[in-house]
Amino acid sequence: MSTEFRIERASACHVGHAETICAAMKESAIARGTGIGTRTPNQIKDKMLAGKAIIATHANGEWAGFCYLEAWGNETFVSNSGLVVAPNFRMRGLAE
């Protein structure tokens, strides 16, 4: 993967991407025929603000990839939402 992407913990500066991320998650689930639960933009924003999300942004500022983490059992167990990659950035090595 080239340096065209920046991968970091999502924060308040990324909440503007929440609606687009939600739409992409829903479209991806429909296209693959999976039962991925939909999230609202506010739920995505909450994950970002809590430091529980990872975002990849392109050098041009667009979001390129997103996932969030959840821990339970006194943080003994961790799961992730699955990586969603924006359609225009797929097949570019971001998920590797």
MOFEN-V224604 format. One record per residue. N is the residue number from 1. RES is the residue in one letter. BURIAL is 1 if it has 16 or more other ideal C-beta (glycine too) atoms within 10 Angstrom, else 0. Layout:
n:N res:RES burial:BURIAL
n:N res:RES burial:BURIAL
This chain:
n:1 res:M burial:0
n:2 res:S burial:0
n:3 res:T burial:0
n:4 res:E burial:0
n:5 res:F burial:1
n:6 res:R burial:0
n:7 res:I burial:0
n:8 res:E burial:0
n:9 res:R burial:0
n:10 res:A burial:1
n:11 res:S burial:0
n:12 res:A burial:0
n:13 res:C burial:0
n:14 res:H burial:1
n:15 res:V burial:1
n:16 res:G burial:0
n:17 res:H burial:1
n:18 res:A burial:1
n:19 res:E burial:0
n:20 res:T burial:0
n:21 res:I burial:1
n:22 res:C burial:1
n:23 res:A burial:0
n:24 res:A burial:1
n:25 res:M burial:1
n:26 res:K burial:0
n:27 res:E burial:0
n:28 res:S burial:1
n:29 res:A burial:1
n:30 res:I burial:0
n:31 res:A burial:0
n:32 res:R burial:0
n:33 res:G burial:0
n:34 res:T burial:0
n:35 res:G burial:0
n:36 res:I burial:0
n:37 res:G burial:0
n:38 res:T burial:0
n:39 res:R burial:1
n:40 res:T burial:0
n:41 res:P burial:0
n:42 res:N burial:0
n:43 res:Q burial:0
n:44 res:I burial:1
n:45 res:K burial:1
n:46 res:D burial:1
n:47 res:K burial:1
n:48 res:M burial:1
n:49 res:L burial:0
n:50 res:A burial:0
n:51 res:G burial:0
n:52 res:K burial:1
n:53 res:A burial:1
n:54 res:I burial:1
n:55 res:I burial:1
n:56 res:A burial:1
n:57 res:T burial:1
n:58 res:H burial:1
n:59 res:A burial:0
n:60 res:N burial:0
n:61 res:G burial:0
n:62 res:E burial:0
n:63 res:W burial:1
n:64 res:A burial:1
n:65 res:G burial:1
n:66 res:F burial:1
n:67 res:C burial:1
n:68 res:Y burial:1
n:69 res:L burial:0
n:70 res:E burial:0
n:71 res:A burial:0
n:72 res:W burial:0
n:73 res:G burial:0
n:74 res:N burial:0
n:75 res:E burial:0
n:76 res:T burial:0
n:77 res:F burial:0
n:78 res:V burial:0
n:79 res:S burial:0
n:80 res:N burial:0
n:81 res:S burial:1
n:82 res:G burial:0
n:83 res:L burial:0
n:84 res:V burial:1
n:85 res:V burial:1
n:86 res:A burial:1
n:87 res:P burial:0
n:88 res:N burial:0
n:89 res:F burial:1
n:90 res:R burial:0
n:91 res:M burial:0
n:92 res:R burial:0
n:93 res:G burial:0
n:94 res:L burial:1
n:95 res:A burial:0
n:96 res:E burial:0
